[in-house]
Amino acid sequence: MADRGPRKNPPRLTARGAATLGRIVTAAADLMFRQGATATTLDQVVAACGISKSQLYHYFPDKEALIAEVIAMRERLMVSAHKPQLDRVSSMRDLERWRDSLVTGSRERGEPYRCPIGALANELACCCDDARQSLAAVFARWQGLLADGLTRMRESGELDPGADPRELSVAVIAALQGGYLLAETMQDERPLVVALDMAVGHVKSHVRPCAPA
């Protein structure tokens, strides 16, 4: 996708307009999650929303602008889903609870074993630098939330003082994304479980041994 230069600020929305815009982005995000961003057409988004194409263009001048808003929506959803639990991480048990929620979440919702952010990155990072930069920022924020929890573990004395929360958070998120990819390819949650267990085990290797009584 070509860079079309700076984008105009979106028009100020009425409550009805905001609802329409939200419906468009939600429909586009769902289609892109299910079938990919490239395969999703504006005609499909229009049909899913029950609006006219002129209405769509009122809010989004092109598909790139719509993708940008889908990425922003995915970031908001990631933060709302993960921040409350990651904000409570201050021990290995807290980290393991977050790990458990990742494994059971897709299963309980009946969704594909696929990360919405990772799926967009796999598809768009090589062909749209604007999208790549936006997705990199989303991953950086996700890693930051995890690193904050690992920092609390280090400050409490649970992790070794030499442990680097930033590097550990990158390792965990990378393992998570690889686990999602293999789980989706194999249609089996086991690779996701194994990848997360190995990542958590890597963090656990930095846990300080208990002081003798």
C-alpha positions in Angstrom: 0.0 0.0 0.0 1.5 3.3 -1.0 2.0 6.2 1.4 -0.5 8.9 0.5 1.1 11.6 2.7 -0.5 13.3 5.7 -4.1 12.5 6.3 -6.8 15.1 7.0 -8.2 15.3 10.5 -11.5 13.3 10.7 -14.6 15.5 10.8 -16.2 16.3 14.1 -18.8 13.6 14.7 -22.3 13.7 16.0 -23.4 10.9 18.3 -25.1 9.2 15.4 -22.0 9.7 13.3 -19.8 8.3 16.0 -22.0 5.2 16.2 -21.8 4.7 12.4 -18.1 5.1 12.5 -17.8 2.6 15.3 -20.0 0.1 13.4 -17.8 0.5 10.3 -14.6 -0.1 12.2 -16.0 -3.0 14.2 -17.2 -4.7 11.0 -13.9 -4.1 9.2 -11.9 -5.4 12.2 -14.0 -8.6 12.4 -13.7 -9.2 8.6 -9.9 -8.6 8.7 -9.6 -11.0 11.7 -11.5 -13.7 10.0 -10.2 -13.5 6.4 -7.3 -11.1 6.4 -6.9 -7.4 5.7 -5.9 -7.9 2.0 -8.9 -10.1 1.3 -11.3 -7.7 3.0 -12.8 -5.2 0.5 -14.6 -2.0 1.1 -17.7 -3.5 -0.5 -17.7 -6.3 2.1 -17.5 -3.7 4.9 -20.3 -1.7 3.4 -22.5 -4.8 3.1 -21.7 -5.9 6.7 -22.6 -2.5 8.0 -25.7 -1.9 5.9 -24.6 1.5 4.8 -23.8 3.1 1.4 -20.4 3.4 0.0 -20.6 7.2 0.1 -21.2 7.0 3.8 -18.1 4.9 4.2 -16.0 7.4 2.2 -17.4 10.2 4.4 -15.4 8.7 7.3 -12.6 6.9 5.4 -11.1 8.2 2.2 -9.4 4.9 1.4 -8.8 1.4 2.8 -5.5 2.5 4.3 -7.3 5.0 6.5 -9.7 2.3 7.6 -6.9 -0.1 8.4 -5.3 2.6 10.5 -8.4 2.9 12.6 -8.7 -0.9 12.9 -5.2 -1.0 14.3 -6.1 1.8 16.8 -9.2 -0.2 17.8 -7.1 -3.3 18.3 -4.7 -1.4 20.5 -7.6 -0.2 22.7 -9.0 -3.7 23.0 -5.6 -5.1 23.8 -5.1 -2.6 26.6 -8.6 -3.2 28.0 -8.1 -7.0 27.9 -4.5 -7.2 29.2 -3.8 -4.0 31.3 -6.0 -4.9 34.3 -4.4 -8.2 34.8 -0.8 -7.1 33.9 -1.2 -4.2 36.3 -1.6 -6.8 39.1 1.5 -8.8 38.2 3.9 -8.7 41.0 4.8 -12.4 41.4 5.3 -15.5 39.3 1.8 -16.7 40.3 0.3 -13.5 38.9 2.3 -14.0 35.7 1.0 -17.6 35.5 -2.6 -16.4 35.9 -2.1 -14.1 32.9 -0.6 -17.0 31.0 -3.6 -19.2 31.9 -6.0 -16.5 30.7 -4.3 -16.4 27.3 -4.7 -20.1 26.8 -8.3 -20.3 28.0 -9.5 -17.1 26.4 -9.7 -18.2 22.7 -11.0 -21.6 23.8 -13.9 -20.2 25.8 -14.8 -17.6 23.1 -14.6 -20.2 20.4 -12.3 -18.0 18.4 -9.5 -19.1 16.1 -6.0 -19.4 17.7 -4.9 -16.1 16.2 -3.7 -12.8 17.7 -5.6 -10.0 16.0 -2.5 -7.7 16.2 -0.1 -10.4 15.2 -2.3 -11.4 12.2 -2.3 -7.8 10.9 1.5 -7.5 11.5 2.2 -10.7 9.5 0.2 -9.4 6.6 0.9 -5.7 6.5 4.4 -5.1 7.9 6.1 -5.9 4.6 3.8 -3.8 2.4 2.7 -0.7 4.3 5.2 1.2 6.5 2.5 3.3 8.1 0.8 0.1 9.3 4.1 -1.4 10.3 5.0 1.5 12.5 1.5 1.6 14.1 1.6 -2.1 14.8 5.2 -1.9 16.2 3.9 0.8 18.6 1.1 -1.5 19.7 3.5 -4.3 20.4 5.8 -1.9 22.3 2.9 -0.9 24.5 2.0 -4.5 25.2 5.6 -5.3 26.0 5.7 -2.2 28.3 2.7 -3.4 30.3 4.4 -6.8 30.8 7.8 -5.2 31.6 6.1 -3.0 34.2 4.9 -6.2 36.0 8.3 -7.8 35.7 9.9 -4.7 37.1 7.6 -4.9 40.2 8.7 -8.5 40.6 12.4 -7.4 40.5 11.8 -4.6 42.9 10.0 -6.9 45.3 13.1 -9.2 45.3 11.4 -12.1 43.5 13.4 -11.6 40.3 17.2 -11.5 40.3 18.5 -7.9 40.3 20.3 -8.6 37.0 17.1 -9.6 35.2 16.1 -7.2 32.4 12.3 -6.8 32.4 12.3 -5.3 28.9 14.2 -8.2 27.4 12.1 -10.7 29.3 8.9 -9.0 28.0 10.1 -9.2 24.4 10.9 -12.9 24.8 7.4 -13.6 26.3 5.5 -11.6 23.6 7.7 -13.2 20.8 6.9 -16.7 22.2 3.2 -15.8 22.4 3.1 -14.7 18.8 5.0 -17.8 17.6 2.7 -20.0 19.6 -0.4 -18.4 18.0 1.0 -18.9 14.5 1.7 -22.6 15.0 -1.6 -23.2 16.8 -3.5 -21.6 14.0 -1.5 -23.5 11.3 -2.0 -26.8 13.1 -5.5 -26.1 14.4 -4.3 -27.2 17.8 -3.8 -25.2 21.0 -0.8 -27.3 22.1 1.9 -25.1 20.4 0.5 -22.1 22.1 0.6 -23.8 25.5 4.2 -25.1 24.9 5.4 -21.7 23.8 3.9 -19.9 26.8 5.2 -22.5 29.2 8.7 -22.1 27.8 8.4 -18.3 28.0 7.2 -18.4 31.6 9.9 -20.9 32.4 12.5 -18.5 31.0 11.2 -15.8 33.4 11.2 -18.3 36.3 14.8 -19.1 35.6 15.5 -15.5 36.9 13.6 -16.0 40.1 15.9 -15.6 43.1 16.2 -18.8 45.3 14.5 -18.6 48.6 16.7 -17.4 51.4 17.5 -20.1 53.9 15.2 -20.1 57.0 
